[in-house]
């Protein structure tokens, strides 16, 4: 006896039989009319939409599947990937998103807004406070141990704002330079060159700013990688690291998303 079709197989069969893209509702109606799958749910259209979007090219969310069968056209309707035309541009139609996608989109927006808020606050800090913040972050990230961080004296750093000893004897160290710049100000290659010069015999350095690096600065740092290990961290990455390591932010709430356990309940 042949096994019953899965819902994904039923969707593929309907889209194979139709030359035009179909909406989730149209796909459900054709599956139901042809008796290709038995829906034991009060929201069959939602189940069809969910399975399509989990296997839809260009969509990524926690329960999305790595194997992609479908695409979404500008109309918001769906088709099989093997039938996709080069001229068709993929798009995310907001009204057809499943709840998990809305949650992910809202979370991404929240993270972006939190980053902007963080950087706005950091820029108002005194330079020495900002230097201490960066050294605290590097310590949280696992660089060095308590007591292994040296904050250079004010006005006497010679281009070095701090040092982190990676071992207790201080043989291996990371040199740190920070720039608390406004969003529209750019760190230039000459400043990276000065930092490298201040490192003297050091081989590891982290240059961290609240703004961004010019293309020339990035290119210079990449060329220097043959002699020095340099890490450039711009404002966006700095804020992201602060959120990831819980520095300057407090986690308020976690939301989980769920998918059915197909191993226990059987494939749908």
C-alpha positions as CSV (number, residue, x, y, z in Angstrom):
1,X,0.0,0.0,0.0
2,X,1.4,3.4,-1.0
3,X,1.9,5.9,1.7
4,X,-0.3,9.0,1.8
5,X,1.1,12.2,0.2
6,X,2.6,14.7,2.5
7,X,1.1,18.2,2.3
8,X,4.3,19.5,0.5
9,X,3.9,16.7,-2.1
10,X,0.3,17.7,-2.6
11,X,1.3,21.4,-3.1
12,X,4.0,20.4,-5.6
13,X,1.5,18.2,-7.5
14,X,-1.0,21.1,-7.8
15,X,1.6,23.6,-8.9
16,X,3.0,21.1,-11.4
17,X,-0.5,20.8,-13.0
18,X,-1.0,24.5,-13.3
19,X,0.9,26.8,-15.6
20,X,0.2,29.9,-13.6
21,X,1.1,30.9,-10.1
22,X,-1.6,30.3,-7.4
23,X,-2.4,31.8,-4.0
24,X,-2.4,29.7,-0.9
25,X,-6.2,29.6,-0.9
26,X,-6.3,28.5,-4.6
27,X,-3.8,25.7,-3.8
28,X,-5.8,24.5,-0.9
29,X,-9.0,24.5,-2.9
30,X,-7.4,22.4,-5.6
31,X,-5.9,20.0,-3.1
32,X,-9.2,19.6,-1.4
33,X,-11.2,19.2,-4.7
34,X,-8.8,16.4,-5.9
35,X,-8.7,14.8,-2.4
36,X,-4.9,14.8,-2.4
37,X,-4.5,15.5,1.3
38,X,-6.8,15.2,4.3
39,X,-6.7,18.4,6.5
40,X,-7.5,17.7,10.1
41,X,-7.4,21.3,11.1
42,X,-9.8,24.3,11.3
43,X,-7.3,26.5,9.4
44,X,-6.2,24.5,6.3
45,X,-5.4,27.5,4.3
46,X,-3.0,28.7,7.0
47,X,-1.3,25.3,7.1
48,X,-0.9,25.4,3.3
49,X,0.6,28.9,3.5
50,X,2.9,27.9,6.3
51,X,4.3,24.9,4.4
52,X,4.8,26.9,1.2
53,X,6.7,29.7,2.9
54,X,8.9,27.3,4.9
55,X,10.0,25.9,1.5
56,X,10.0,29.2,-0.4
57,X,13.2,30.6,-1.9
58,X,14.4,33.9,-0.5
59,X,12.6,33.5,2.9
60,X,14.6,32.8,6.1
61,X,13.2,32.4,9.5
62,X,13.9,29.9,12.3
63,X,11.6,27.1,11.1
64,X,12.2,27.7,7.4
65,X,13.4,24.5,5.7
66,X,16.8,24.3,3.8
67,X,15.1,22.5,0.8
68,X,13.3,25.0,-1.4
69,X,10.6,24.1,-3.8
70,X,8.6,27.3,-4.4
71,X,9.0,31.0,-5.2
72,X,6.8,33.9,-4.6
73,X,6.1,36.2,-7.5
74,X,5.4,40.0,-7.4
75,X,1.6,39.2,-7.3
76,X,2.1,37.3,-4.0
77,X,1.2,34.0,-5.6
78,X,3.4,30.9,-5.6
79,X,5.0,28.7,-8.2
80,X,7.5,25.9,-8.5
81,X,11.1,26.9,-8.6
82,X,11.8,24.7,-11.7
83,X,9.3,27.0,-13.6
84,X,10.7,30.3,-12.4
85,X,11.4,32.9,-15.1
86,X,14.6,35.1,-14.8
87,X,12.4,38.2,-15.2
88,X,10.3,37.4,-12.2
89,X,11.6,39.2,-9.1
90,X,11.1,37.6,-5.7
91,X,9.4,39.6,-3.1
92,X,8.0,39.2,0.4
93,X,4.3,40.1,0.4
94,X,3.6,41.4,3.9
95,X,-0.1,40.3,4.0
96,X,0.8,36.7,3.2
97,X,3.5,36.3,5.9
98,X,3.0,33.6,8.6
99,X,3.1,34.8,12.3
100,X,6.6,33.6,12.8
101,X,7.9,35.9,10.0
102,X,6.1,38.8,11.6
103,X,7.7,38.0,14.9
104,X,11.2,37.8,13.3
105,X,10.6,41.1,11.4
106,X,9.5,42.8,14.6
107,X,12.5,41.5,16.5
108,X,14.9,42.6,13.8
109,X,13.4,46.1,13.9
110,X,13.7,46.1,17.7
111,X,17.4,45.2,17.5
112,X,18.0,48.0,14.9
113,X,16.3,50.6,17.1
114,X,18.1,49.4,20.2
115,X,21.5,49.7,18.3
116,X,20.6,53.3,17.4
117,X,19.6,54.1,20.9
118,X,22.8,52.5,22.3
119,X,25.1,54.5,19.9
120,X,23.2,57.7,20.7
121,X,23.9,57.2,24.4
122,X,27.5,56.2,23.9
123,X,28.3,59.3,21.9
124,X,27.3,61.4,24.9
125,X,29.8,59.6,27.3
126,X,33.0,61.1,28.3
127,X,36.0,59.8,26.4
128,X,37.5,58.0,29.4
129,X,34.2,56.4,30.2
130,X,33.8,55.2,26.6
131,X,37.3,53.7,26.7
132,X,36.4,51.8,29.9
133,X,33.2,50.6,28.2
134,X,35.2,49.1,25.3
135,X,37.6,47.4,27.6
136,X,34.8,45.9,29.6
137,X,33.2,44.6,26.4
138,X,36.4,42.9,25.3
139,X,36.7,41.3,28.8
140,X,33.1,40.0,28.5
141,X,34.0,38.6,25.1
142,X,36.7,36.5,26.7
143,X,39.8,38.5,25.9
144,X,42.1,38.5,28.9
145,X,41.2,37.9,32.5
146,X,40.2,40.1,35.5
147,X,43.1,42.3,36.3
148,X,44.7,41.8,32.9
149,X,43.4,45.0,31.4
150,X,45.4,48.2,31.4
151,X,43.7,51.5,30.8
152,X,46.3,54.0,29.4
153,X,46.7,57.2,31.4
154,X,44.7,60.2,30.1
155,X,46.6,62.1,27.4
156,X,49.6,59.7,27.5
157,X,48.5,56.8,25.3
158,X,50.5,57.6,22.3
159,X,47.7,56.2,20.1
160,X,46.9,53.3,22.5
161,X,43.9,53.6,24.8
162,X,44.3,50.2,26.5
163,X,46.0,46.9,26.6
164,X,44.7,43.5,27.3
165,X,47.0,40.7,28.4
166,X,45.9,37.4,27.0
167,X,48.1,35.5,29.5
168,X,48.9,36.1,33.2
169,X,52.5,37.0,32.4
170,X,51.6,39.5,29.8
171,X,53.6,38.0,27.0
172,X,50.6,38.1,24.6
173,X,48.6,41.2,24.5
174,X,46.0,43.1,22.4
175,X,46.3,46.9,21.9
176,X,43.1,48.9,21.8
177,X,42.4,52.3,20.2
178,X,38.9,53.8,20.4
179,X,37.3,56.8,18.7
180,X,34.0,58.2,19.9
181,X,32.9,59.9,16.7
182,X,29.5,61.2,15.5
183,X,27.7,59.0,12.9
184,X,28.8,61.1,10.0
185,X,32.5,61.2,10.8
186,X,34.7,58.6,9.3
187,X,37.9,57.0,10.6
188,X,40.6,57.4,7.9
189,X,43.5,55.3,6.8
190,X,46.0,57.7,8.4
191,X,44.5,57.0,11.9
192,X,44.9,53.2,11.4
193,X,48.5,53.8,10.2
194,X,49.2,55.8,13.4
195,X,47.6,53.1,15.5
196,X,49.8,50.4,13.9
197,X,52.9,52.6,14.5
198,X,51.9,53.0,18.2
199,X,51.6,49.3,18.6
200,X,55.4,49.0,18.0
201,X,56.3,45.4,18.5
202,X,52.7,44.3,19.2
203,X,51.0,42.0,16.8
204,X,47.4,42.3,17.8
205,X,45.2,45.4,17.7
206,X,41.5,46.4,17.9
207,X,40.4,49.8,16.6
208,X,36.9,50.5,17.7
209,X,34.7,53.4,16.8
210,X,31.1,54.6,17.2
211,X,31.1,55.7,13.5
212,X,32.5,53.9,10.5
213,X,35.7,53.3,8.6
214,X,36.6,54.7,5.2
215,X,37.3,52.3,2.4
216,X,40.9,53.3,2.4
217,X,41.1,52.5,6.2
218,X,39.6,49.1,5.6
219,X,42.0,48.4,2.7
220,X,45.0,49.5,4.7
221,X,44.0,47.2,7.6
222,X,43.6,44.3,5.2
223,X,47.1,44.8,3.8
224,X,48.6,45.1,7.3
225,X,47.2,41.6,8.2
226,X,50.4,40.1,6.8
227,X,52.3,41.8,9.7
228,X,49.6,42.6,12.3
229,X,46.3,41.1,13.4
230,X,44.0,44.0,13.2
231,X,40.3,44.1,14.0
232,X,38.2,47.1,12.9
233,X,34.9,47.4,14.8
234,X,32.5,50.1,13.6
235,X,29.5,51.5,15.4
236,X,27.0,49.0,14.1
237,X,29.2,46.0,15.1
238,X,30.0,47.6,18.5
239,X,26.3,48.0,19.3
240,X,25.6,44.4,18.1
241,X,28.4,43.0,20.4
242,X,27.1,45.0,23.4
243,X,23.6,43.5,22.8
244,X,25.0,39.9,22.3
245,X,27.2,40.1,25.5
246,X,24.7,42.0,27.6
247,X,26.7,45.2,28.2
248,X,24.7,48.3,28.7
249,X,21.4,46.5,28.0
250,X,19.0,44.4,30.0
251,X,17.1,41.5,28.5
252,X,13.4,42.0,29.2
253,X,11.5,39.2,27.6
254,X,12.0,36.1,25.4
255,X,9.5,34.8,22.9
256,X,9.7,31.2,21.5
257,X,8.4,30.0,18.2
258,X,7.2,26.5,17.6
259,X,6.8,23.9,14.8
260,X,5.2,20.5,14.9
261,X,7.4,17.5,15.8
262,X,7.2,15.5,12.7
263,X,9.2,12.6,14.2
264,X,6.5,12.2,16.9
265,X,3.3,13.2,15.0
266,X,4.3,12.0,11.5
267,X,5.3,14.2,8.5
268,X,2.8,16.8,7.4
